[in-house]
C-alpha cells in the first residue's frame, strides 16, 4: 500500500511540476489577512504589473487597500464621496480601473499621483459590478439590477466609450475571459447559471450558450487558470468550484468562510489563489496545481 501511495505521489510530482511539500498543501484554505480588516463589501482583488495586491473597501466602504505579502494591509486611496468600488482591473499602461457600483461609474486611478477621475459614466448603467479586461484594454462589465433580478453586459472601449452587448439577462455578476480571449464567461447569481459567449477580434459577443448551472447557492467573482479552467466563487457555500473548458466540475475547494466574493491568482509561480470573504471581512488563500491566467508576483 505504501509503495502504491509513493508511486502515486511521484506521478503527481512529475505531472504537475510541484514538490512533495506543495502537493500535501494543495487546495487547503488558510488565513491570509486578519478578519474584520475590511467591510462586508470586500471584493475585487487584483495585482498590478509590479505584483502589488489591491482589494476594495479596507476599513470602510469607498476605499482601496494595499495588501502586503505577509497579509498586512494599508490604505492606498480613498474614493470621492458617494463612490464605492466593487472590482479592480489594470490597463496595459498600469492605470487602475474601478467598478463604482454606487456612483454608476467606472473610475480611473493614476497610480503615481493617486488622482481619481471618471473613466466612463452612462445613465443606462444599473450598477457596474465586476469586470475583466483584454490585451487591447477593452473592459467587459457585468451590470446587474438586483431589485429586478435582471442584468446587462457592457464593453468599454479604450478612451471610455460604452457599448451595450446584452440587456436581457439575469443578475449578471462574475465575468471572465478565457486565456485566448475568444470566450467570455458571465454568471447570473440569482439564477445560478453560467453563460459563455464567443468573442471576435473587435470585442463583440455572439453565440450565447449555457456553460454550467447549479441547484443551490449563489455565484460571485470568477477567474481562469492558464489551462482555461474556470474558478467560480460559490457565495454562501464557502467553496470555489473549478470547471473545465467543457463545463465539467473538476473539484470544489472548501474555504473557512462562507460568503466568498472574488479571487485572484498570485505567488511567484502564479499558483496561489487569494480569496475575499465577506462574512469574515478578510482574505484566505490556497495553493493550486495550475497557475492563473494572470500571474501576480506576490
C-alpha positions in Angstrom: 0.0 0.0 0.0 2.8 2.4 0.9 4.5 1.6 -2.4 1.3 2.5 -4.3 0.9 5.8 -2.4 4.6 6.7 -3.0 4.2 5.9 -6.7 1.0 8.0 -6.9 2.8 11.0 -5.3 5.8 10.6 -7.6 3.5 10.6 -10.7 1.7 13.7 -9.4 5.0 15.5 -8.9 6.1 14.6 -12.4 2.8 15.6 -13.9 2.4 18.9 -12.1 5.9 20.1 -11.5 5.2 20.6 -7.9 7.3 19.5 -5.0 6.1 16.9 -2.4 5.7 19.7 0.1 3.5 21.6 -2.4 1.3 18.5 -3.0 0.5 18.0 0.6 -0.8 21.6 0.9 -2.9 21.6 -2.3 -6.4 23.1 -2.1 -6.1 23.7 1.7 -7.5 27.1 2.6 -5.6 29.1 5.2 -6.0 32.6 6.6 -4.1 35.3 4.7 -5.2 38.6 6.3 -6.7 39.0 9.7 -10.5 39.0 10.0 -12.5 42.3 10.1 -9.9 44.5 8.4 -12.3 45.2 5.5 -16.1 45.9 5.3 -18.6 43.3 4.3 -18.2 44.7 0.8 -14.7 43.3 0.4 -14.1 42.1 -3.1 -12.2 42.9 -6.3 -8.7 41.6 -5.6 -6.2 42.4 -8.3 -2.5 42.6 -8.9 -0.7 45.3 -10.7 2.3 44.6 -13.0 4.7 45.1 -10.1 3.0 42.4 -8.0 1.2 44.7 -5.6 -2.2 43.3 -4.4 -5.2 45.7 -4.1 -8.6 45.0 -2.6 -11.6 47.2 -2.3 -13.3 48.6 0.9 -10.5 48.5 3.5 -11.8 49.5 7.0 -14.7 51.5 5.4 -16.6 51.5 2.1 -15.1 53.8 -0.6 -11.5 52.9 0.0 -8.8 50.7 -1.7 -6.4 48.7 0.4 -2.9 47.6 -0.4 -2.1 44.1 0.8 1.4 43.1 1.6 2.8 39.6 1.0 2.6 38.9 4.8 -1.1 39.8 4.8 -0.9 43.2 6.4 -3.0 45.9 4.9 -2.7 49.7 4.5 -4.8 52.4 2.9 -3.9 53.1 -0.7 -6.6 55.6 -1.7 -10.0 57.0 -0.6 -12.6 57.4 -3.4 -14.7 60.6 -3.8 -17.8 60.9 -1.6 -20.6 58.8 -2.9 -18.4 56.2 -4.7 -17.9 52.6 -3.6 -15.8 50.2 -5.7 -16.6 46.5 -6.3 -14.0 45.4 -8.8 -10.4 46.4 -9.9 -8.6 45.9 -13.1 -5.4 47.3 -14.5 -4.8 48.6 -18.1 -1.7 47.8 -20.1 -0.4 51.2 -19.2 -0.8 50.5 -15.4 -3.9 52.6 -14.7 -6.3 51.2 -12.1 -9.9 50.9 -13.2 -12.7 50.6 -10.6 -16.3 49.4 -10.9 -18.0 52.2 -8.9 -21.4 50.5 -8.3 -22.8 53.2 -6.1 -21.8 56.1 -8.3 -22.7 54.2 -11.5 -19.3 54.9 -12.9 -16.1 53.2 -14.0 -13.4 55.2 -12.2 -9.7 55.6 -13.2 -6.8 56.0 -10.7 -3.4 57.4 -11.6 -1.1 55.1 -9.7 1.6 57.7 -9.3 -0.4 60.8 -8.3 -3.4 58.8 -6.9 -5.7 61.2 -8.8 -9.1 59.8 -9.4 -11.2 60.6 -12.4 -14.4 59.2 -14.1 -13.3 56.9 -17.0 -16.9 56.4 -18.1 -20.4 57.3 -16.8 -23.6 56.2 -18.5 -27.1 56.9 -17.4 -28.1 53.4 -18.6 -25.8 51.7 -16.1 -27.6 49.8 -13.4 -24.5 49.5 -11.2 -21.2 48.3 -12.7 -20.4 45.2 -10.6 -17.4 43.2 -11.9 -15.2 43.3 -14.9 -12.4 41.7 -16.9 -10.0 43.3 -19.4 -8.4 42.0 -22.6 -5.0 42.7 -24.1 -6.4 45.6 -26.1 -7.6 47.3 -22.9 -11.3 46.6 -23.7 -13.2 46.2 -20.5 -16.1 43.8 -20.2 -18.5 44.8 -17.4 -21.4 43.0 -15.6 -24.2 45.3 -14.7 -26.9 43.7 -12.5 -30.2 45.1 -11.4 -30.6 43.2 -8.1 -34.1 44.5 -7.4 -35.5 43.2 -10.7 -33.2 40.1 -10.9 -32.1 41.3 -14.3 -28.8 42.4 -15.8 -26.8 43.8 -18.7 -23.3 43.4 -20.2 -21.2 46.2 -21.4 -17.9 46.6 -23.3 -15.9 49.8 -22.5 -13.5 50.6 -25.3 -10.3 52.5 -24.7 -11.0 56.1 -24.0 -14.2 55.3 -22.2 -16.8 54.5 -24.9 -19.5 52.3 -23.5 -21.1 49.7 -25.8 -24.1 47.7 -24.7 -23.5 44.0 -25.5 -26.6 42.3 -23.9 -29.6 43.7 -22.0 -31.9 40.7 -21.3 -30.0 38.6 -18.8 -30.4 37.6 -15.2 -28.4 39.1 -12.3 -25.1 39.4 -14.1 -22.2 39.2 -11.7 -18.9 37.3 -12.2 -17.3 37.8 -15.5 -14.1 36.5 -17.1 -12.3 36.0 -20.4 -10.6 32.7 -21.4 -6.8 32.8 -21.8 -7.1 33.2 -25.6 -9.7 35.9 -25.2 -12.1 34.1 -27.5 -14.6 33.1 -24.9 -16.4 35.4 -22.3 -17.9 33.8 -19.2 -20.7 35.5 -17.3 -22.6 34.2 -14.3 -26.1 35.1 -13.0 -26.1 35.0 -9.2 -29.8 34.6 -8.5 -30.5 32.2 -11.5 -27.3 30.2 -10.7 -26.4 29.9 -14.3 -23.0 30.5 -16.1 -23.2 31.5 -19.8 -20.4 31.6 -22.4 -20.2 33.8 -25.5 -17.9 33.8 -28.5 -15.8 36.9 -28.7 -14.5 38.3 -32.0 -11.4 40.4 -32.7 -13.3 43.6 -32.2 -14.7 42.6 -28.8 -18.2 41.8 -30.0 -20.0 38.8 -28.5 -22.3 36.1 -30.1 -23.4 32.5 -29.8 -24.7 32.6 -26.2 -24.6 29.1 -24.6 -25.3 27.7 -21.2 -22.0 26.7 -19.8 -23.0 25.4 -16.3 -25.6 25.7 -13.7 -26.0 24.7 -10.0 -29.1 23.9 -8.0 -28.1 25.9 -4.9 -26.1 28.8 -3.5 -25.1 31.9 -5.5 -22.2 32.9 -7.6 -19.8 35.8 -7.4 -16.4 36.5 -9.0 -14.6 34.2 -11.4 -11.1 33.7 -12.8 -9.4 31.4 -15.3 -6.2 29.5 -14.9 -3.7 29.2 -17.7 -5.3 26.0 -19.0 -8.7 27.6 -19.4 -10.3 26.1 -16.3 -12.8 28.5 -14.7 -12.8 29.1 -10.9 -16.1 30.2 -9.6 -16.8 31.5 -6.0 -19.9 29.8 -4.6 -21.3 32.6 -2.4 -22.9 31.2 0.8 -21.4 27.7 0.4 -17.8 28.8 1.1 -16.3 27.0 -1.8 -14.5 27.6 -5.1 -15.9 25.4 -8.0 -13.3 24.5 -10.6 -14.9 23.9 -14.1 -13.1 22.6 -17.1 -13.4 24.4 -20.5 -16.1 21.9 -21.3 -18.1 22.9 -18.3 -17.4 19.8 -16.2 -16.9 20.1 -12.4 -13.3 19.1 -11.7 -13.4 19.8 -7.9 -14.7 22.2 -5.2 -12.2 23.7 -2.9 -13.6 24.3 0.6 -12.9 27.6 2.3 -13.1 28.5 6.0 -15.6 31.3 5.5 -18.9 31.1 3.6 -19.5 34.3 1.7 -16.6 34.2 -0.9 -16.9 37.2 -3.2 -13.9 37.0 -5.6 -10.5 35.6 -6.1 -7.2 36.2 -7.9 -4.1 34.1 -8.7 -0.7 35.2 -7.5 2.5 33.9 -5.9 5.9 33.7 -7.5 4.7 30.8 -9.7 1.1 32.0 -10.1 -0.3 29.0 -8.2 -1.5 30.7 -5.0 -5.2 31.7 -5.1 -6.3 34.7 -2.9 -10.0 34.8 -2.0 -12.0 37.6 -0.4 -14.6 36.6 2.2 -17.4 39.0 3.1 -18.6 37.2 6.2 -15.0 37.2 7.6 -14.2 40.6 6.2 -10.8 39.4 5.2 -8.9 37.1 2.9 -7.9 33.4 2.7 -5.6 31.7 0.2 -4.9 28.2 -1.0 -2.2 26.5 -3.2 -3.3 25.3 -6.6 -1.8 22.9 -9.1 -2.2 25.2 -12.1 -1.1 28.8 -12.5 -3.5 31.5 -13.2 -4.1 33.2 -16.5 -2.6 36.4 -14.9 0.3 35.7 -12.5 0.6 38.3 -9.8 4.1 38.3 -8.3 3.3 38.4 -4.6 
